[in-house]
Each structure stands twice: as structure tokens, then as C-alpha cells.
Amino acid sequence: NIFYQFPTHTLMPFRQQTIKLPALPRGCHLVHDKVLAAISSDLQNFKVGMCNVFCQHSSASITVNENCDPDVRHDMETFLNKVVSEGRGAPWVHTAEGPDDMPAHVKSSMFGCSLNLPITNGRLNLGTWQGIWLCEHRDSASGRKLVITMHGE
């Protein structure tokens, strides 16, 4: 086993904040600019590090995908609706919160609730055509909270 103990003087700084996104209609939404606006003043202080974006909800998800053509977001929502059953014929037992709730939980688990993004020279190191999406899986949801944690040097 190889173990490296960092000297105590090289502690990496952490920054964390929670942002609240407004209520969004069902579908996949590009929220990249909102996330960047919230973290840009802290982000610029990191030469290298990681940024974790965590969605605090079980019926919405977060992912990285195409940032340019809105048809991709539309097509992704179409795919999710085709793959995950909804309505009276759906096999779900958990229906107390409405017919869209259990399908929303399944869709959320498909994409997940967090992202780990590299930070390089004060910027999120994403590809040219990549952006952060919030996928809203409920028909009528309130605003969503994202916890953003950055660490590095």
C-alpha cells in the first residue's frame, strides 16, 4: 500500500454555497450560466481543483450534455418519457404524491443528483459543447436547490 501524507501547511481551501433555481417546467434545462454566475468570484481563485454540483431533490436530476442546440434537451425529455412509464397503465405502487412522482424518482436516478467537474485555471474544464443541465421531472415543481462545493488550490 502506498500512502502519502500531505504536510499540514498544504490544506486545500473549500468554498460552498447553495443556489436556488426558480421553478422550471418539466423538461431538461440548461442552467450552466446560472451556476457560473453564482460561483465565478470563488471559481477564479482556484488554479486546479474539483467542483461538485449536488441537486437536493429526488425528483429532479443534474447532468452535463450539449449546451448549444435546444433540440437535444427536447429529445432527451422525449427519450425519458418513452423509457419510463407514466399514467394509469404504469406499474408504480408509490402514487400518493401524484402520477408523475414515481416516474420522476426513476428518471432522477437515471441521471443522478451530482456532478464532479474539474477546475483548471479558474474555469470549469468542460468541452466546448458541454453545459450543466437541470432536468425537472415533475409536472409542477417548486424551485430547486443546488449545493456547489469547490476545493483545490
C-alpha positions as CSV (number, residue, x, y, z in Angstrom):
1,N,0.0,0.0,0.0
2,I,1.2,3.4,-0.9
3,F,0.1,6.2,1.4
4,Y,1.1,9.8,1.1
5,Q,0.6,12.2,4.0
6,F,0.2,15.8,3.0
7,P,2.1,18.3,5.1
8,T,-0.2,20.2,7.3
9,H,0.5,23.5,5.6
10,T,-0.9,22.4,2.3
11,L,-4.6,22.3,3.2
12,M,-6.7,22.8,0.1
13,P,-9.4,25.5,0.5
14,F,-13.0,24.7,0.2
15,R,-15.9,27.0,-0.9
16,Q,-19.5,26.0,-0.7
17,Q,-22.8,27.7,-1.4
18,T,-26.4,26.8,-2.1
19,I,-28.2,28.4,-5.0
20,K,-32.0,28.3,-5.6
21,L,-33.2,28.0,-9.2
22,P,-36.7,29.2,-10.0
23,A,-39.5,26.8,-10.7
24,L,-39.0,25.4,-14.1
25,P,-41.4,23.5,-16.3
26,R,-40.9,19.8,-16.8
27,G,-38.0,19.0,-19.1
28,C,-34.3,19.5,-19.4
29,H,-32.9,23.0,-18.9
30,L,-29.5,24.5,-19.5
31,V,-28.6,26.1,-16.1
32,H,-24.8,26.4,-16.8
33,D,-24.8,30.2,-16.9
34,K,-26.8,30.4,-13.6
35,V,-24.3,28.1,-11.9
36,L,-21.3,30.1,-13.2
37,A,-22.8,33.4,-12.2
38,A,-23.2,32.1,-8.6
39,I,-19.7,30.7,-8.3
40,S,-17.5,32.9,-10.6
41,S,-16.0,35.0,-7.9
42,D,-14.8,32.0,-6.0
43,L,-14.0,29.8,-9.0
44,Q,-11.4,32.3,-10.3
45,N,-9.3,31.7,-7.2
46,F,-8.6,28.0,-8.0
47,K,-5.8,27.0,-10.2
48,V,-6.6,23.3,-10.1
49,G,-9.4,21.5,-8.2
50,M,-12.8,20.0,-8.4
51,C,-16.3,21.4,-8.3
52,N,-19.2,19.2,-7.1
53,V,-22.7,20.3,-8.0
54,F,-25.4,18.5,-5.9
55,C,-29.1,18.6,-6.5
56,Q,-31.0,18.4,-3.2
57,H,-34.1,16.8,-4.7
58,S,-35.3,13.2,-5.5
59,S,-37.5,14.1,-8.5
60,A,-35.0,16.3,-10.5
61,S,-31.6,15.4,-11.8
62,I,-28.4,17.1,-12.9
63,T,-26.2,16.2,-15.8
64,V,-23.7,17.5,-18.4
65,N,-24.7,17.5,-22.0
66,E,-25.0,19.6,-25.2
67,N,-25.0,23.3,-24.5
68,C,-25.9,24.8,-27.9
69,D,-28.9,23.1,-29.7
70,P,-32.1,23.2,-27.6
71,D,-33.4,20.3,-29.7
72,V,-31.1,18.0,-27.7
73,R,-32.8,18.9,-24.5
74,H,-36.2,18.3,-26.1
75,D,-35.1,15.0,-27.5
76,M,-33.7,13.9,-24.1
77,E,-37.1,14.6,-22.5
78,T,-38.8,12.7,-25.2
79,F,-36.5,9.7,-24.6
80,L,-37.1,9.8,-20.8
81,N,-40.8,9.9,-21.3
82,K,-40.7,6.9,-23.7
83,V,-38.5,4.8,-21.5
84,V,-40.2,5.5,-18.1
85,S,-43.9,4.5,-17.9
86,E,-46.4,7.1,-16.7
87,G,-50.2,7.2,-16.3
88,R,-52.8,4.7,-15.4
89,G,-51.1,1.7,-17.0
90,A,-47.8,2.3,-15.2
91,P,-46.7,-0.3,-12.7
92,W,-45.9,2.1,-9.8
93,V,-47.1,1.5,-6.3
94,H,-45.9,4.9,-5.0
95,T,-48.6,7.2,-6.3
96,A,-49.5,9.3,-3.2
97,E,-47.8,12.4,-4.5
98,G,-49.4,12.2,-8.0
99,P,-48.9,10.1,-11.1
100,D,-45.8,11.9,-12.1
101,D,-43.9,11.4,-8.8
102,M,-42.6,7.8,-9.1
103,P,-41.6,8.3,-12.7
104,A,-39.7,11.4,-11.6
105,H,-37.8,9.4,-9.0
106,V,-36.8,6.8,-11.6
107,K,-35.7,9.5,-14.1
108,S,-33.7,11.2,-11.3
109,S,-31.9,8.0,-10.5
110,M,-31.1,7.5,-14.2
111,F,-29.1,10.8,-14.5
112,G,-28.2,11.2,-10.8
113,C,-28.1,14.1,-8.4
114,S,-24.5,15.2,-8.5
115,L,-21.7,16.1,-10.9
116,N,-17.9,16.3,-10.3
117,L,-16.3,18.8,-12.7
118,P,-12.6,19.6,-13.0
119,I,-11.4,23.2,-12.3
120,T,-8.4,24.4,-14.3
121,N,-7.0,27.9,-14.1
122,G,-10.2,29.4,-12.6
123,R,-12.6,27.8,-15.0
124,L,-14.8,24.7,-15.2
125,N,-12.8,22.4,-17.6
126,L,-15.7,21.3,-19.8
127,G,-15.7,20.6,-23.5
128,T,-16.7,23.3,-26.0
129,W,-20.2,21.8,-26.4
130,Q,-20.8,20.8,-22.8
131,G,-23.1,22.6,-20.3
132,I,-24.8,21.9,-17.0
133,W,-28.4,20.8,-17.2
134,L,-31.1,20.6,-14.6
135,C,-33.7,18.0,-15.6
136,E,-37.1,18.7,-14.0
137,H,-39.1,15.5,-13.9
138,R,-42.3,16.8,-12.2
139,D,-45.2,18.4,-13.9
140,S,-45.4,21.2,-11.2
141,A,-42.3,21.6,-9.1
142,S,-41.1,24.4,-6.9
143,G,-37.7,25.9,-7.3
144,R,-34.7,23.6,-6.9
145,K,-31.6,23.9,-4.7
146,L,-28.1,23.1,-5.8
147,V,-25.2,22.9,-3.4
148,I,-22.0,23.8,-5.1
149,T,-18.7,22.8,-3.4
150,M,-15.3,23.7,-4.8
151,H,-12.0,22.6,-3.5
152,G,-8.4,22.8,-4.8
153,E,-5.6,25.2,-4.8
